[in-house]
Amino acid sequence: MSGRSRDLILAVALAMLAGLYAWWFRDDRHLLAVALVFVAPPVLLLLGVLAQRAVARFWAGVLALFWFSHGVMSAWSHRDTALYAWIEIVLALLIVALVSVPGMRARFAAKKAR
């Protein structure tokens, strides 16, 4: 998989995550807070990934750890929205995998070169 196609998949995953949060919390009385805390970060990272900024991929990976933890806690404690939480977990794991590929390839390529 090329870097460009990996970035495209990452951008789609971030867009899906932002859409998931917007739908999940659509009836929340603190909609502005939801938009700032949950929806805005993946959207901003999506823009950075599309602009091919390495720092956006890095922060997507870091924030994916938060999103994964949030999904696990929500799936465990809120059975009525567990489906949303499981989708969040899967998307967070996909994001971590996508941002980790270049580093893993470099790490194992260095091992083969020795």
Secondary structure as UniProt FT lines:
FT   HELIX           3..24
FT   TURN            25..27
FT   TURN            29..30
FT   HELIX           31..34
FT   HELIX           35..39
FT   HELIX           40..50
FT   TURN            51..52
FT   HELIX           54..77
FT   HELIX           79..81
FT   HELIX           82..113
//
